[in-house]
């Protein structure tokens, strides 16, 4: 079945009116206003007022169905700037899965129709620019190892045990590189 030009124009006009109606919704305006205030989005839509109040996650997820850029930004915002949102006690399963994957450096799943290639680049752009979130790891140390870390932290220009471990890893890596072995 082929549609005539008039039918196509009428369908496009109807979709456009529905989109404009959703863009006038207070939930959409609040979410976009919050993201504009955080310098994550820019917009030329009328009636959008930047503000600093956190917006509910449900409203942000709904607004993401109207404006795809919001859905691309949400995973990065959830991990690096969760204060922009009011999070419920129980996160939706897909939201928790994406946050877990980003935080633990695992393979990222698609997020509500947005492939990882579209939302992962934002992780280093939101919050501290160029910084990825720290990956959580835990290790079991013997008591002597903990004491050794404390001594090293005091004797080295390190502010934390994590910095001591980073310094040790860098030293170990540089001494075991192929150029130093040859």
C-alpha positions in Angstrom: 0.0 0.0 0.0 1.5 3.3 -1.1 0.6 6.5 0.7 -0.1 9.7 -1.1 1.9 12.8 -0.4 -1.0 14.4 1.5 -1.3 11.3 3.7 2.5 11.4 4.5 2.3 15.1 5.3 -0.7 14.6 7.6 1.1 11.7 9.4 4.2 13.8 9.8 2.2 16.8 11.1 0.4 14.5 13.6 3.7 13.1 14.9 5.2 16.6 15.1 2.2 17.9 17.2 2.5 14.9 19.5 6.2 15.7 20.0 5.5 19.4 20.7 2.8 18.3 23.2 5.3 16.1 25.1 7.9 18.9 25.0 5.5 21.2 26.8 5.0 18.6 29.6 6.4 19.9 32.9 8.4 16.7 33.5 10.2 17.3 30.2 10.9 20.9 31.0 12.2 20.1 34.4 14.6 17.4 33.2 15.9 19.4 30.3 16.3 22.5 32.6 18.3 20.4 35.1 20.6 19.1 32.3 21.0 22.6 30.8 21.9 24.0 34.3 24.6 21.2 34.6 26.0 22.2 31.1 25.2 18.7 29.7 22.6 20.0 27.1 21.8 23.1 25.2 18.3 23.8 23.8 16.5 26.4 21.9 13.1 25.3 23.2 10.9 28.0 24.8 10.0 27.7 28.4 13.0 25.7 29.6 14.4 27.3 32.7 17.7 26.0 34.1 17.5 24.9 37.8 19.6 23.1 40.4 16.9 20.8 41.9 17.3 17.1 41.4 14.7 15.5 39.1 13.1 12.1 39.6 14.8 9.3 37.7 11.4 8.2 36.3 10.9 11.7 34.8 14.4 11.6 33.2 13.6 8.1 31.8 10.3 9.4 30.3 12.0 12.6 29.0 14.6 10.4 27.3 11.8 8.9 25.2 11.1 12.4 23.9 14.7 13.6 23.5 17.2 10.9 22.7 20.2 12.9 23.9 18.9 12.5 27.5 18.9 8.7 27.2 22.5 8.8 25.9 23.5 11.0 28.9 21.7 9.1 31.6 24.1 6.2 32.2 27.0 8.7 32.6 24.9 10.9 34.9 23.9 8.0 37.0 27.5 6.9 37.6 29.3 10.2 37.8 26.8 12.9 38.8 23.9 11.0 40.5 23.1 14.2 42.5 21.4 15.6 39.4 18.6 13.0 39.9 16.4 11.8 42.7 16.9 8.1 42.7 14.3 5.6 44.0 15.3 3.0 46.6 14.9 0.2 44.0 16.4 1.1 40.7 14.9 -0.4 37.5 16.8 -3.6 36.6 18.3 -2.2 33.3 19.5 1.0 35.1 21.2 -1.0 37.8 22.8 -3.3 35.2 24.2 -0.4 33.2 25.6 1.3 36.3 27.2 -2.0 37.5 28.8 -2.6 34.1 30.3 0.9 34.0 31.5 0.9 37.6 33.1 -2.5 37.3 34.6 -2.1 33.8 32.5 -4.9 32.4 30.9 -5.3 29.0 28.2 -2.6 28.8 24.6 -3.7 27.8 22.3 -1.7 25.6 20.3 0.8 27.5 16.7 1.3 26.5 17.4 1.2 22.8 20.7 3.1 23.1 23.8 1.0 22.2 26.9 1.3 24.4 28.8 3.0 21.6 26.4 6.0 22.0 26.4 6.4 25.8 29.9 5.2 26.9 31.8 8.2 25.4 29.8 10.4 27.8 31.2 8.7 30.9 34.5 10.6 30.5 32.7 13.8 29.6 30.3 14.1 32.5 31.7 15.2 35.9 35.5 15.5 35.9 36.4 15.8 32.2 38.6 13.0 30.8 38.3 10.9 33.9 36.7 7.5 33.9 35.0 6.3 37.2 37.2 4.2 39.4 36.7 0.5 39.0 35.9 -1.2 42.3 38.2 -4.0 43.3 38.8 -5.7 46.6 41.7 -7.7 47.9 42.5 -9.6 51.0 45.7 -8.6 52.6 47.6 -10.2 55.4 48.2 -8.0 58.4 51.9 -7.6 57.5 50.8 -6.3 54.0 48.5 -3.7 55.6 51.4 -2.5 57.8 53.7 -2.4 54.8 51.2 -0.3 52.9 51.0 2.2 55.9 54.8 2.5 56.1 55.0 3.1 52.3 52.3 5.7 52.4 54.2 7.6 55.1 57.5 7.3 53.3 56.3 8.0 49.7 54.6 11.0 48.3 51.2 9.2 48.4 48.1 10.3 50.1 46.4 6.9 50.3 47.0 3.2 50.2 45.5 3.2 46.7 48.1 5.6 45.5 50.9 3.4 47.0 49.4 0.4 45.1 49.2 2.5 41.8 52.8 3.6 42.2 53.9 0.0 42.8 51.9 -1.2 39.7 53.5 1.5 37.5 57.0 0.6 38.7 56.4 -3.1 38.2 54.9 -2.5 34.7 57.8 -0.3 33.7 60.4 -2.8 34.9 58.7 -5.7 33.1 58.1 -4.1 29.8 59.6 -5.8 26.7 62.1 -3.0 26.2 63.6 -3.4 29.7 63.8 -7.2 29.4 65.9 -7.1 26.2 
